[in-house]
Structure formats: structure tokens, C-alpha cells
């Protein structure tokens, strides 16, 4: 499947030379248009709100800022486009954490230039471009976390992942809303997450296979 229009892209990286190189390659390749650049989280949030690009290519380390914080802030302010992490970190823990937080891909900066555009197109199509090794580690890690939950906690988490509120979960399971809140606190503690969104993403990563088509790293 091919793109039928030029997709817009916001490039977020605190290194000017890196931004210039990526922009030059993406512009020459054709299917993406770099409509804005940012070198910090605040600027990225502002540009995303104003432009609403199809995709944001986000560096994991923005000086003293972390890309994970910027990713969460983007989602909290309502950005619904794709966010692909571009980083030098080949840490499985970093990859798992960012995908759990809702990243739409995790690419290494040593990616071959000719492989970057196809990977970004995969993200736009709903796939998650990431190396097979990192992806398998992410799925295994999420599955292991889910295995620590009780049957009732998994029931509640499944409904949470479908977008149910505490009251809706209580009605669906025929239990008190207060009981749902108790189980919710317990499962979030076991999953070591701070938000309902993070918990839902771990559930989805552990239950639903994700695409792993990507270049060699």
C-alpha cells in the first residue's frame, strides 16, 4: 500500500546537524514534507498544536529533557497523530518503555537512510516499525507483567483498554465501583505504571501481536 498524499512531519531533535541531515534526506525522498522543526519539548508541543502534523519524529534525548515526557505531554494535549522515536539507544528497556507509553515506532539513528522512509510509512499505516529483537522483548515483557495480575484484575484491565470508565467496568462486571477502584490501584502497582493509559498500553502490547517489519539495525 502506498501513500496517496505527501504526509506532513514535525522533526524534533536538539542537534541542528542531525535535523538538517534528516530533513534533507526526507525532503529528497518525496513522500514526506518536513513542515516544522523543534529542538525542545515546549517548542514541539507548540508546533504540534498549531500544525497537527501527520507524524512526529522525536529524539529520545533532548538535552535535559526526555522524549518519553514529551510523548506523554503530546498525548495529554490531544495530539492523535503518529509519534516515532529516533534514538541512539538500542536498550530493550527504553524501547519497551516508549512503546508502552504509546510510541508508534522505535528507530535507531544508525538506520540506513533508504530504510527510514519505508519505516515512517509503516507507522502511518498503523504498524510499529521496530527491530524484531526489540519488539519480541517488548511483547514478552508485557506478557510477563500481565501474568502477575489476578483474573479479576485482568478482566478490569481488558475493559479499561476498551475505554470503559470505572462505573462502566463496575456495571459490566456487576461489582461495586469502589471495588473497581481497589483493583485498579492494585493492578497499576503491579504493572508499575502511573496512569490508566500506560496500563492499557501494556495490556495491548501483551495481548495483540504488532507488526515487526523493518530494516536491519
Beta strands, then each sheet from edge to edge (+ up, - down):
strand 1: 7-12
strand 2: 32-38
strand 3: 55-59
strand 4: 61-62
strand 5: 65-66
strand 6: 82-87
strand 7: 105-108
sheet 1: 2+ 1+ 3+ 6+ 7+
sheet 2: 4+ 5-
end
